[in-house]
Amino acid sequence: MIAFEDKSAQRVFDQYQRQVDHMVVHLSVEDKKEIKLEITSHLHESMQRDAEDREIDKLLNAIDKLGSLEEYLGPLVADKLIEQASSSLRPGAVIRAFVYNLGRSAKRTSLFIFFGVIYLFVISLFVAGIAKFFVPEIGLYVGEGNFVIGTIDKPDVEEVLGFWITPIAFALAGILYVFTTRILKILALKK
């Protein structure tokens, strides 16, 4: 934290810090501290080198040199959210990373749409595993060129797993979820 003698400079700095806080709200405590410390350090160093006399002018010049928060902090926050999602594997963290990264760039958007389809398949497997207890007709049906997880009304198609669909669907959904989340991190953070 930088202490200013000029009240206007202090207000500008406090407002800037609130904007940073708003952008990093979903990051871990450690990441928030690291980013805020880095920004404060940059502002302080930039102000020390500035030839202006007034603190407010030095601060505004330092903020201008950093550029728009969205331009330099947005991509950093997006990457940190992907790292958090991949390391924690929490569905909420994965969804947050998805939402924050959609629209960042054409590459990221297409990548997240592709992985979104895979996550929908994971959810479908999980739901099929649970639904088997309530709707016994749900299963894995194979035959006549068909391969269906769910139900089907064709007489020549046979349900092959019975209640084994539940543990198999759960295991497959879990493995696919972990694998997809790890691969997402590798591909999204590849420079």
C-alpha positions in Angstrom: 0.0 0.0 0.0 1.3 3.4 -0.9 0.6 6.3 1.4 0.0 9.7 -0.2 0.2 13.1 1.3 -2.1 14.4 -1.4 -5.7 13.4 -0.7 -6.7 13.4 -4.4 -3.9 11.0 -5.1 -5.0 8.8 -2.3 -8.5 8.8 -3.6 -7.4 7.9 -7.1 -5.2 5.1 -5.8 -7.9 3.7 -3.6 -10.4 3.7 -6.5 -7.8 2.0 -8.7 -7.2 -0.7 -6.0 -11.0 -1.2 -5.8 -11.1 -1.8 -9.6 -8.2 -4.3 -9.2 -10.1 -6.0 -6.3 -13.1 -6.3 -8.5 -11.2 -8.0 -11.3 -9.4 -10.5 -9.0 -12.3 -11.3 -6.8 -12.5 -15.0 -7.9 -8.8 -15.7 -7.6 -7.1 -17.4 -4.6 -5.9 -15.3 -1.7 -2.3 -15.9 -2.7 -2.9 -14.9 -6.3 -4.8 -11.7 -5.2 -1.9 -10.7 -2.9 0.7 -11.4 -5.6 -1.1 -9.4 -8.3 -1.9 -6.5 -6.0 1.7 -6.4 -4.7 3.0 -6.4 -8.3 0.8 -3.6 -9.4 1.5 -1.5 -6.3 5.2 -2.1 -6.8 5.0 -1.1 -10.4 3.1 2.1 -9.6 5.6 3.0 -6.8 8.6 2.5 -9.0 7.1 4.4 -11.9 6.2 7.3 -9.6 9.8 7.4 -8.2 11.2 7.8 -11.7 8.6 10.4 -12.7 9.9 14.0 -12.9 6.5 15.6 -12.1 6.3 17.5 -8.8 2.7 16.7 -7.7 1.8 13.2 -6.4 -1.4 13.1 -8.3 0.4 13.7 -11.6 2.9 11.0 -10.8 0.2 8.5 -10.0 -1.8 9.3 -13.1 1.3 8.9 -15.3 2.1 5.6 -13.6 -1.5 4.3 -14.2 -1.4 5.4 -17.8 1.9 3.5 -18.3 0.2 0.3 -17.1 -2.6 0.8 -19.5 -6.2 -0.4 -19.2 -6.9 -2.9 -16.4 -8.9 -5.1 -18.8 -6.0 -5.2 -21.3 -3.2 -6.3 -18.9 -5.0 -7.8 -16.0 -7.8 -9.6 -17.9 -5.6 -12.2 -19.6 -3.7 -12.8 -16.4 -6.9 -13.4 -14.4 -8.2 -15.7 -17.2 -5.0 -17.8 -17.0 -5.1 -17.9 -13.2 -8.7 -19.1 -13.3 -7.8 -21.9 -15.7 -4.9 -22.9 -13.4 -7.3 -22.9 -10.4 -9.9 -25.0 -12.2 -7.3 -27.5 -13.3 -5.7 -27.9 -9.9 -8.8 -27.9 -7.8 -11.1 -29.8 -10.2 -14.1 -28.1 -8.6 -17.0 -27.7 -11.0 -17.6 -24.1 -9.8 -14.0 -23.2 -10.6 -14.3 -24.8 -14.1 -17.5 -22.9 -14.8 -16.0 -19.7 -13.6 -13.0 -20.2 -15.9 -15.3 -21.0 -18.8 -17.4 -17.9 -18.3 -14.4 -15.6 -17.9 -12.6 -17.0 -20.9 -15.4 -17.0 -23.4 -15.0 -14.1 -25.7 -11.4 -13.4 -24.7 -10.1 -14.4 -28.2 -11.3 -16.6 -31.1 -8.9 -19.3 -30.1 -10.0 -19.4 -26.5 -13.7 -19.2 -27.3 -13.5 -22.1 -29.8 -11.4 -24.1 -27.4 -13.9 -23.6 -24.5 -16.9 -24.4 -26.8 -15.2 -27.7 -27.8 -14.4 -28.6 -24.2 -17.9 -27.4 -23.2 -19.4 -30.1 -25.4 -17.1 -32.7 -23.7 -18.3 -31.5 -20.3 -21.9 -31.8 -21.4 -21.1 -35.4 -22.3 -19.6 -35.9 -18.8 -22.7 -34.5 -17.2 -24.9 -36.8 -19.4 -23.0 -39.8 -18.3 -23.4 -38.8 -14.6 -27.1 -38.2 -15.1 -27.5 -41.5 -16.9 -25.9 -43.3 -13.9 -28.2 -41.7 -11.4 -31.3 -42.0 -13.6 -30.9 -45.7 -13.9 -32.3 -46.1 -10.4 -35.4 -44.1 -11.2 -35.9 -45.2 -14.9 -34.8 -48.8 -15.3 -35.1 -48.5 -19.1 -32.1 -46.3 -19.2 -29.0 -48.2 -20.2 -26.4 -48.8 -22.9 -28.2 -50.1 -26.0 -26.2 -51.8 -28.8 -27.4 -53.4 -32.1 -28.5 -52.7 -35.6 -25.8 -50.0 -36.0 -27.0 -48.2 -32.8 -25.0 -47.3 -29.8 -27.2 -45.4 -27.4 -26.9 -44.3 -23.8 -30.4 -43.7 -22.6 -33.5 -45.4 -23.9 -34.5 -46.6 -27.4 -37.7 -48.1 -28.8 -36.3 -50.5 -31.3 -37.0 -54.2 -30.7 -33.7 -55.5 -32.2 -31.6 -53.4 -29.9 -30.4 -54.9 -26.7 -29.5 -53.3 -23.4 -26.1 -54.7 -22.5 -25.0 -53.4 -19.1 -28.1 -53.5 -16.8 -27.4 -51.8 -13.5 -23.6 -51.9 -14.2 -24.3 -48.7 -16.2 -24.2 -46.8 -12.9 -20.7 -47.5 -11.7 -19.3 -47.5 -15.3 -20.9 -44.2 -16.1 -19.7 -42.7 -12.8 -16.1 -43.9 -13.4 -16.1 -42.9 -17.0 -17.5 -39.4 -16.2 -14.9 -38.9 -13.4 -12.0 -40.0 -15.6 -13.2 -37.9 -18.5 -13.8 -34.9 -16.3 -10.3 -35.0 -14.7 -8.6 -35.7 -18.1 -10.5 -33.0 -19.9 -9.8 -30.4 -17.2 -6.1 -31.2 -17.2 -5.9 -31.1 -21.1 -7.8 -27.8 -21.1 -5.1 -26.2 -18.9 -2.4 -27.4 -21.2 -4.0 -26.2 -24.4 -5.4 -22.9 -23.0 -2.2 -21.8 -21.4 0.0 -22.9 -24.3 1.6 -19.7 -25.7 
